[in-house]
Amino acid sequence: LLSVSDKAFGIILCLLAYAFELITIETFIVVQLIATALTLSIAFYLNIKYHKSIVALTPIKSIAFKSLWPLLKLSLPFALLFTLMNMYTRLDVAMMNWLLPNANYHSSLYAQSFRLLDAAAMFAMLFAGLLLPMFSKMIQEQVDVRPLANLASSILMLIAVSIGLAAYLYAYRIIDLLYDFKSIDQAIQSSEVFKNILVSFVPMSLTFVFSTLLTAKKDLFHLNVYACIALGLNLVLNGVLIPQWQSLGASLATLCTQSVFAILCYARCKQLFGFEFNVQQLLKFAILIIVLIGVFVLIKGIHSTLLSLGLFGLLAVSLGFMLKIIDPKHVYYFFKPNSQ
């Protein structure tokens, strides 16, 4: 509940601001601040409440503040991982500001696409929040986590591949629908950035599954090492690509960094849990991509971008079930009440 409460508060407050015609960038910032503060207050209250219940059951002297230090020390690797992952994800704009004379223009192009990646990542992040306690329980009870990990990655990958492919094929039309540009060249430039940014959602989706599994395994050392590698790679790629290709270079750096981190997390999970490379599932995704490209060729002439995208998305989900990339029986088995 806490993991989604700040988003829920933010949505409610944004709807109220929209209803009263108060939507501005300043209002949005204040809404985010209030939503996060409310969640922090709830979390703080719950900590105090449970701390009191611990004190009631334990001699007071044994609950000295210094005894909380080991708990805080255990939480530091999680905090470090969160910080590192945010740094390599958000560093691109800062480096454009450092390296480009016309940074505002290219930062704006980058932000036009990245906000949509953020929106897509919200779903995957909440999905990962659901997986974490399930993985933790299964590991504790020594239950094989591979079926759940494969199911979760298949669900997220179906969504991510569909979104990434739609973004790649419809890039110009989506960008032109969302924004007003001074020239066609600007729209084309923004659409090229958009392709790389949204395709990055594919490796990000794998990251949400396999980094969550490693977190449940408490393999924080390797996760932090991988995050450091990703941060270093992002710094180098941005330093090389931004001066040459500006916002397009930053988008390529994002795609490469997310891909490397996802591969490292998967490789570690393969080592720890014995994952096998599923060639059959890979072939299914290949067929999905080929068929969806064919569908795009058939429906791209539809004048309405929203209608064309809607048909594309509906067919993508339908194909996912037809090809049995997702088996409804497996979904029900893992997510039904009282599921093991």
Salt bridges, closest charged atoms under 4 A:
ASP6 OD2 - LYS7 NZ 3.09
ASP118 OD2 - ARG90 NH1 3.01
ASP144 OD1 - ARG146 NE 3.06
GLU192 OE2 - LYS195 NZ 3.30
ASP219 OD1 - HIS222 ND1 2.95
ASP219 OD2 - ARG268 NE 2.65
